[in-house]
Amino acid sequence: MKEPKISVIIPVYNVEIYLDECVGSVVEQTYHNLEIILVDDGSPDGCPQRCDQWAKLDSRIRVVHKENGGVSTARNQGLDIATGEYVYFLDSDDWLEKNTMEKLVGVLKRDNVDCVGFSFLKEFDNRSQRENNVLWEEKTYRNEEFKKVFCRTIALTGKDLMHLQKTNAFCVIWSKLYKKSVIDQNGLRFIDIKRLGTFEDGLFNIAFFSQATSFAYIDEALYHYRKTNVQSVTYNYKPDFYNKQYEQIISIKNLISLEDDDLIQEAYNNRIAYMAMEYCSNALKNKAKFGVKYKELKRIFKDSFYLSSLKKFSAKKLPFFWKIYYTFLKVNFALGVYVMTASILKVRSRNSNKRI
């Protein structure tokens, strides 16, 4: 196998203090056949100038300046001009190990797969924490085993539900290198995050793995995921959360075939059940009084969007806490769901303050 070109696409917005570390980690890769695409998404700080300066320092760097449209539009514009045989998406406030691309190309040469995945480190203010991988074996997945990989992009099923908190762990795009021919032949692009609110990377993965046929995983932490901004938008109340969730689930349904496949049906159903918990969490993030939050949470018990999936959702494989939580959801015990959701948010907040 010849040395493939890898297009590294980096959306850039308001990350002036992190940009040099990010771009530098790509420029200094031990693997050199790279095309580095910096997409300035109308950044209001000094990023546009820094991108141009980097382009002068390295001929492999291409810069695109565009009006602000969000991370999905920036990644799509990068895909439109990418010429590599493989594509890698890097977030501009994170960085790579210097041998990341060399490691991934080594797997490509060995296994000739459509995608290579790997582990990462969470970077806090004064410490690093290795992602606890409990779902993946270091091996190549094909045929029936690959089908399970595809289902995990939708949601966890079966015994994997013992690790319910890892439901979105496979959704991130920066822990994978993608074969561009799969993207091009199927016209894959990111859905506008303004429509979805979040999970645009998860939907891209569902679309990609619905068309791919092979995946390899290496259990090495090659990516540094910055977690210093713990009070990000993830922790804020979103008044349009229900509508955005509905957009997400309709988008998933449009990407998969539910007919005659029990495992995919189970994964799809479990995704909606997981969204029910996320909906309750969002309701309690509201700064309003108890009555307002309680009323919003109770909406879930009147909505067929959630109820039909909760009815079919099996809680047998869940850890004890989550088994009780989903039992309360199933029997419409709103006060119990409220109290348990409040405890979830309290634990998450305490852990964030401790940087763990």
N, C-alpha and C positions, 0 to 999 in steps of 0.2 A: 504494500500500500504506500503510495506516494505521500509526501508531507502535505496534508490538507490545509487550506487556508481557513482560519477561524475569524468570523466577524464578531467583534465584541461591541455590543450596543449599550451605550451609557446615556440614559436620560438625565439631563442636568437642570436642576431648578433650586435656587436659593441654598446652595451647599458650599459657599465660598471657602469656609474654614476646613472642609473635608476634601475638596476636589483634588488637590495635588496628591494627597495620599492615595486616593482612589486611582487616578490616572497613572500615577507613578508605579503602582503595583502591577499594572498591565504592561506598561512600557518596559519594565524590568523583568518580564517573564523570561524564563529560560528557553521557552519555545518562541520562535521569532516570526513564523509565518502568520502574522496577525493583521487584520484590518480593524482599526479602532475608530468607531463612529461616536462622536460626542454630539448629542442632540440638545442644544440649548433651547429649552422650552419657555423662551421669553423671560428668563431669570432676571429679577430686578436688582441683583447685587453685582459683584464683580466677576461672576462666572463667565459671561460671554467673552470678556477680554482674556480671562485665563484660558479658556478653550482655544482661542486663536493663538495665544502664546505657545500652548502645547503643540499645536499643529506646525508651528515654525521649528520646533525642536525635534520632531519625529515625522518623517514622511509617511508613516503608516497611518497617521491620524487624519481623519476627515471631520470637519465641523459643519453642522447644520444649525442655522439660527431660524427659529420660527416663533410665531405668536403663541402665547400660553394657551394650552389646550388640555393639559393633564398628561399623566405618565403614559396612558394607553396610546394617545396620539403621537407622543414622542417615540415610543418603541416602534409603532407602525411606520413612522417616517424613516427610522433607522432600517427596518426590514425592507422598505421600498428600494433602498440604494445598496443594501448589503450584497457583496459579491462572493462571500466565503461559502465553502461547502458545508460548514457548520456554523451555528449561531449561538452566541452566549450573551445573556443579559446581565449586566452588572448595575446595582444601585449605586448612585454617586456619593453616598455617605459611608459606603463600606469599602472593603479592599480584599485582595486575593493573596494567598501564599504565592511566592515567586515561581514555584514549580507546578502550579495548578494545571495550566494548559498542557504541559509536558506529560503529566500524569494521565490526563483525559485522553490525549492523542494515543498514548500507549495502550489504553483500553480499546480505543477504536481500531487500532492496528491488530490487536489480538482477537477481538470479537466481532467487528464490523456491525455494530448495532445502530439503531435509530436515535438512541439517547443514552447518555451516561449521567448518572446521578452520584452525589457525594454528600458528606456531612459538613458541619460548619461549627464555628465557635461564636458564642454570644459575647460581645465585648461591652463591658460596663466601664464605669469611670476608672476603676483601679484594679480590675481583675477580668480574667477570661473564664468562660464556662463552656465546656464541650457539650454539644447537643447530645442528649441521651437517646441513642437510636435503639428502639425496641421492636421495630417493625421490619427491618430489612436485613437480609443476609448478603454478604459480599459474593455476588455471583451474577450470572447472566440469565435473564428471564425471557423465555420464548413460549410460544404455543399456549397451553392452558395456564402455565405459570404467569405468562404475560397478561392474560385476561384478568388475573387477580391484581396485577399492577394497575391496569386500566380502571378497575373498580375502586381501587384506593384513591384515585384522583377524584372520584365522586364522593365517596364516604367510606368509613370503615364498616366491616361486616363480620359476622361470626365471632371467633375468639379474639379478633383484633379489637373488639369493643371493650376489652379489659383496659385498653389504653385510649379511652374516649377523648381525653384531652389532646391527643395527637391527631385528631380528625383532619386538621388543616396542615399538618406537618409536611405533606407531600405536595401541597398546592403552590409553594413558592417556586419562582422560575430561576432564581439565581443559584440554585443548587443543582442545575442541570445544563448539559450541553446538547443542543438539538441539531439533528440533520436537517439542513435547509430544504432539501428536495421534498421532504414530507410536508413542510410548511408551504412551499411554492405550489406543489401539485394539488393541494387542497385549498389554496387561497386563504390560509389561516392568518388572522389578524386579531389584535386585542380589541375587546368591546370597550367602548368609552366608559371610563370609571365614573363619569358624572351620571350615567344611567344606572350603574350598579351600586355605587357607594364604596364597594370593596369587592374582593374576590375576582378581580379581572385576571389575575395570574392563574387562579384555579380554573377558570373557564378556558383559558388558553391551553392549559395542560389537558383538560378533558377533551378538547378539540384535537390536540396533537395525538394523544394516546388512543383516541378512537380510530386513528388512521395508521398509527405506527404498528410494528410487529415485534419489536425487540427492545430490551432495556438492560443495561448493566449498572450495577451499584458497586462503588468502592467505599469502604468504611474508613475514610480519611477526612479529617477536618481541613478543608482547603479554602474555606471562605470565612471572612470575619464580618459578622453581622452586628452593627453598632446598636446598642440598646441603651444609650445614655439618655435619650429623650423618652423617658418612661411615661410622661403625662402627655402623650400624643393624642391625636384625634380618636384613636382606638378606645380611649377611656372616656370620651365625651358622649353625651346624649345626642341622638340623631332623630329629629322629629319625623323624618320621612323614611325611617328604617323599614317599616312594613312594606311600603311600595318598592323599595330597593331590593328587599328580599324576594318579593314576588318576581321582579325582573330577573334576578339571579336564577330562580328555580325554573322559570319559563325558558331561559337561555340554556340551562342544562338539559332540559327536556328536548329542546330542538337539536341538541348535539348528539343524543344517544338514541338507541333503539330499545324500547322496553319490551317488545314482543318476544315471547318464547325464550326469555333468558331470566331465570330466577335470580341469579347473582346480581345482575345489573339492576333488576327491579328492587332487590333488597337494598342495594347501595343508594339508589335514588330515593327510596322511602326513608332510609336512615339519614340522608342529607337533610330532608325536610324536618325530621325529628330533632336533629342537631340544631337546625335553625330556630326551632321553638325555644330552646334554651337561650340562644343568642337574642331572640326577641325579648324574652323576659328580662334578661340582663340589661338590655337597652332601656326598657321601660323604667327600671329602677335607677338608672343613671340620671333621670330627670331630676332637676333641682326643685320641682314642685312639691306640694304637700303630699302626705301619705295617700289621701283619698284620690288624688289625680293619678298618682302612680299605680295605685291598686286597680283603678278603673281601666287604665291602659293595659295592665298585665292581664286582666280578666277577658280582654278581647280575644285572647288566644282560645278560650273555651267556647267561643261562639263561631269560630272560623273553620270551615271545612278544609281550608288550605293546610292547616296543621292537624286537625282532629283525625282525619282519615289516616294520615301517616302515623300519628301517635297510637292509634288503635292497632295498627299492624306491627308496630315497632316492638321487638323482643328485647326485654331488659335483662334476660337471664345471664348474659355474659358480662354485664356491667359490674364494676366495683360497688360495694355496699351503698356508699353515699349516692352515687348516680342511679342505682336501682330504686332507692327510695324517692329520689327526685322525679324520675320518670313515672313511677307509680302514682305520685301526686298529680302529675300532668294528665295521666290516663284517666284518673277518677275525678278530675275537675276540682281538686282541693286547692283552691286559689291561695288561701292564706298560707298553707304549707309551702307552696311553690314560692310565694313572696319571701317567706322567712329564709328558705334555703338559698334562694337567689341572692338575697342580701348578704348571706354568709359567704357565698362565692366571691362577690365583689369585694367584701372586706378582706378576704384572704389574698386576692389578687393585688389589692392596693397595698397591703402590708408587705407582700413579697416584692413589689416594685420599689417601695421605699427602702427595702433592704438590699436592692440590686441583686436579687437572686431569681 
